[in-house]
């Protein structure tokens, strides 16, 4: 029996493809993270209480984002593989089904946020001043649950059909609009009322509404390849729905439980004190600037490797995934170092006490050191396992590492041992270490390589 010829991946073609697919996603993610940074910088200039109020108020949106991102991420494996087969009709079916599911969940979040915002905030903190400031933010921003339920599935479809520059351009407009409106409504410029924390919510709600209008115009007004008759988006059949649900539901549960785990972390940090939570909020915002941009490689990995699986080239798909993993870890090392080097300059922008600045600096150093491992885990869970439909394993791994390791350690360290906040963040990282061991084993087993659209 002849040995298999080694798979050759041309670096020039790979880097050209990554530039075309991953770079726009990275820039869009960077813009989205920058939007949060601008929000936090403007609100943070009002004081630590205001920043803590916005940070805790956004936890409900973070959980919702986990729900819809999880479902659309799971369904995107199908759109990527259908794109590999050049099947736009089934891409519309998958997208329409994702919109329907996400809108249903959007209503479940919208109603309590409008009518009972203070009860939602009490889940995350027991500080009266933070609850009082945050309840209007939650109520005003509730409209975002409905707009995102439509824009996220459509944006995902644009990405998996390699039209990544389109969402990038829309994000630039949304970022610019949100920044300007923040300046207007938070501080009361150009004759507008000075709304403070409420102003940040008003700016976000208006910006997300504009985003929805732009996405619909780009797809239907300009007759994008995704566009079709409305009936096509709801022309589902049982076999397709069953297969999407079997793949996407575990991802949705995965992301929902992960988001709730992150919210649980913040519930623990939110009970340590305003200074401690403000330090956490600032650190996460800065860390996200790097993490979200690098995680665009996971989206590109899902798209590119998923297309190869859909074309039946599993050996090439494995080799390509391995190469992209190496690139991701190298970028993670560089980004982690850059985060640490620039942190002390950025921290000074926040209106923090010396103690708050000290906490923030130490937390960012921990995030920077752990970034390569976090990127490795993210590429596996979000990119590799999902593109091949290995979503149940990813779900068990993510939920287990967060809820059996991370959350108990954080609550034990924060509320029982009363450790300094930076030491609690340090022991939280045990979650990533355990996850990394299992990710490496699963990747090498090749059990994640599955053709999801065979027979459809």
Helices and strands as residue ranges (DSSP letters): H 11-44, H 48-57, H 59-84, H 88-115, H 117-121, H 128-141, H 144-160, H 164-187, H 197-216, I 217-221, H 230-233, H 238-269, H 274-310, H 314-347, H 354-378, I 379-384, H 385-387, H 391-400, I 401-406, H 407-411, I 412-416, H 421-428, H 430-445
